[in-house]
Amino acid sequence: MNPIILALGGVRATVFAALATAFLLAAGVQTWRLGNTQDSYAAYRDKVVAATARAAQAAVTAREKAQAAVIEYQSKSAEAERNYAAGRESAIHAQTNLVSDLRNGNQRLQQQWRGCESSRVREGQASAGASEGPDAEAELRAKGTGDLVGNADYADGWIVWLQSELTATRDLYSKCMVPKDK
């Protein structure tokens, strides 16, 4: 060992050389670790970039799908609204025609409906209109029947509209929802 110490220039130089060698060895290990960490980071960054790109594409696809579903919903809703308005107008027209036909005698009520109002009036409680003739309340019955038929047609149209809106809303919901993973 003495020749090495003498070749290096003494004890102090040998200790310095040993420390320098240890430092270089530690620096080499640190450089190797840093290189591995950088490689791992680059691989992780690539995975994150790919996942972000997939998420962005999925968001674009979902947005397009939702926009198409909203347009379809608005179309179905507008169609249901048009059908409802047409049904409502039809109900009003049918009610007006029925009242007119009953007044003109073109339409007749079934026997059970003809005297239903006058048979309820007890003796001594006859109204002022009852003295005009045996069927003085025919106008009232015609109007009541027309209202009944018109309201029934109106209710049918309203129910059809509600069902159309419900169906369109369910379709929109099913197209815009992302299924949960179980």
VMD Tcl script that draws the C-alpha trace (Angstrom):
set ca {
  {0.00 0.00 0.00}
  {2.96 2.27 0.63}
  {3.97 2.40 -3.02}
  {0.45 3.62 -3.92}
  {0.53 6.28 -1.25}
  {3.98 7.36 -2.42}
  {2.82 7.35 -6.07}
  {-0.13 9.55 -5.22}
  {1.98 11.97 -3.26}
  {1.27 11.11 0.35}
  {-1.57 10.23 2.72}
  {-3.44 13.34 2.06}
  {-3.44 12.79 -1.67}
  {-4.49 9.15 -1.22}
  {-7.47 10.15 0.94}
  {-8.38 12.80 -1.65}
  {-8.14 10.24 -4.45}
  {-10.33 7.82 -2.48}
  {-12.92 10.52 -1.83}
  {-12.84 11.62 -5.47}
  {-13.37 8.01 -6.58}
  {-16.29 7.60 -4.13}
  {-17.80 10.87 -5.35}
  {-17.49 9.83 -8.98}
  {-19.06 6.46 -8.16}
  {-21.98 8.19 -6.38}
  {-22.36 10.62 -9.27}
  {-22.46 7.71 -11.72}
  {-25.18 5.94 -9.70}
  {-27.18 9.18 -9.47}
  {-26.85 9.71 -13.22}
  {-28.07 6.17 -13.86}
  {-31.08 6.71 -11.50}
  {-31.90 10.03 -13.14}
  {-31.82 8.42 -16.57}
  {-34.23 5.68 -15.43}
  {-36.52 8.27 -13.82}
  {-36.57 10.33 -16.99}
  {-37.44 7.25 -19.02}
  {-40.24 6.37 -16.59}
  {-41.52 9.95 -16.67}
  {-41.50 9.98 -20.48}
  {-43.49 6.73 -20.58}
  {-45.96 8.09 -18.00}
  {-46.30 11.37 -19.90}
  {-47.03 9.45 -23.11}
  {-49.74 7.45 -21.31}
  {-51.31 10.64 -19.91}
  {-51.24 12.32 -23.32}
  {-52.89 9.27 -24.90}
  {-55.52 9.09 -22.14}
  {-56.22 12.81 -22.47}
  {-56.61 12.45 -26.23}
  {-59.03 9.54 -25.76}
  {-61.02 11.53 -23.18}
  {-61.16 14.54 -25.48}
  {-62.36 12.36 -28.36}
  {-64.96 10.75 -26.12}
  {-66.14 14.22 -25.02}
  {-66.45 15.35 -28.64}
  {-68.37 12.19 -29.53}
  {-70.65 12.59 -26.51}
  {-71.27 16.25 -27.34}
  {-72.16 15.41 -30.94}
  {-74.42 12.59 -29.81}
  {-76.12 14.86 -27.26}
  {-76.61 17.62 -29.85}
  {-78.15 15.14 -32.28}
  {-80.41 13.82 -29.52}
  {-81.50 17.36 -28.57}
  {-82.30 18.16 -32.19}
  {-84.32 14.94 -32.45}
  {-86.08 15.75 -29.16}
  {-86.95 19.26 -30.35}
  {-88.29 17.82 -33.59}
  {-90.43 15.24 -31.79}
  {-91.60 17.83 -29.28}
  {-92.56 20.26 -32.05}
  {-94.40 17.48 -33.87}
  {-96.25 16.55 -30.68}
  {-97.13 20.22 -30.16}
  {-98.46 20.48 -33.73}
  {-100.49 17.29 -33.29}
  {-101.83 18.59 -29.99}
  {-102.84 21.91 -31.53}
  {-104.50 20.11 -34.44}
  {-106.32 17.77 -32.04}
  {-107.43 20.70 -29.92}
  {-108.78 22.53 -32.98}
  {-110.46 19.31 -34.09}
  {-112.07 18.92 -30.66}
  {-113.37 22.49 -30.73}
  {-114.67 21.97 -34.26}
  {-116.34 18.66 -33.30}
  {-117.93 20.32 -30.26}
  {-119.25 23.22 -32.35}
  {-120.59 20.86 -35.04}
  {-122.30 18.63 -32.47}
  {-124.01 21.55 -30.75}
  {-125.11 22.91 -34.12}
  {-126.37 19.50 -35.27}
  {-128.28 18.97 -32.02}
  {-129.89 22.41 -32.32}
  {-130.84 21.85 -35.97}
  {-132.11 18.33 -35.39}
  {-129.49 16.70 -37.60}
  {-128.18 14.77 -34.59}
  {-130.30 13.25 -31.86}
  {-129.44 12.17 -28.37}
  {-130.09 8.65 -27.22}
  {-133.27 8.19 -25.22}
  {-131.51 8.03 -21.88}
  {-129.96 11.50 -22.49}
  {-133.01 13.27 -23.90}
  {-134.91 13.86 -20.70}
  {-132.22 13.48 -18.11}
  {-132.36 17.12 -17.05}
  {-136.12 17.57 -17.01}
  {-136.79 14.31 -15.18}
  {-134.75 15.52 -12.24}
  {-136.89 18.61 -11.71}
  {-139.46 17.88 -9.04}
  {-142.96 19.18 -9.10}
  {-143.23 22.70 -7.79}
  {-139.59 23.43 -8.64}
  {-140.10 23.92 -12.31}
  {-137.85 26.57 -13.73}
  {-138.99 29.49 -15.77}
  {-137.74 27.81 -18.94}
  {-139.87 24.71 -18.30}
  {-143.08 26.60 -19.03}
  {-141.99 27.19 -22.62}
  {-142.69 23.62 -23.67}
  {-142.06 19.97 -22.98}
  {-138.46 20.15 -24.23}
  {-137.47 23.68 -23.24}
  {-134.10 22.56 -21.94}
  {-133.07 21.05 -25.27}
  {-130.69 23.97 -25.81}
  {-129.06 23.34 -22.45}
  {-128.73 19.62 -23.20}
  {-127.28 20.35 -26.63}
  {-124.70 22.70 -25.14}
  {-123.88 20.28 -22.30}
  {-123.49 17.38 -24.69}
  {-121.29 19.46 -26.97}
  {-119.16 20.49 -24.00}
  {-118.89 16.89 -22.87}
  {-117.81 15.62 -26.29}
  {-115.49 18.58 -26.84}
  {-113.85 18.16 -23.44}
  {-113.42 14.43 -24.03}
  {-111.75 15.07 -27.40}
  {-109.60 17.78 -25.82}
  {-108.56 15.41 -23.03}
  {-107.72 12.69 -25.56}
  {-105.51 15.12 -27.48}
  {-103.85 16.27 -24.29}
  {-103.09 12.69 -23.24}
  {-101.60 11.90 -26.65}
  {-99.44 15.03 -26.39}
  {-98.27 14.12 -22.88}
  {-97.40 10.60 -23.99}
  {-95.48 11.94 -26.99}
  {-93.52 14.34 -24.77}
  {-92.77 11.55 -22.30}
  {-91.53 9.25 -25.06}
  {-89.37 12.00 -26.58}
  {-87.92 12.87 -23.16}
  {-87.12 9.23 -22.41}
  {-85.42 8.88 -25.80}
  {-83.35 12.00 -25.14}
  {-82.39 10.78 -21.67}
  {-81.37 7.34 -22.91}
  {-79.24 8.82 -25.70}
  {-77.45 11.37 -23.50}
  {-76.77 9.18 -20.47}
  {-73.42 7.49 -20.04}
  {-73.97 3.99 -18.63}
  {-72.36 3.32 -15.29}
  {-69.71 0.65 -15.15}
  {-70.60 -2.08 -12.68}
}
mol new
graphics top color blue
foreach p $ca { graphics top sphere $p radius 0.5 }
foreach p [lrange $ca 0 end-1] q [lrange $ca 1 end] { graphics top cylinder $p $q radius 0.2 }
display resetview
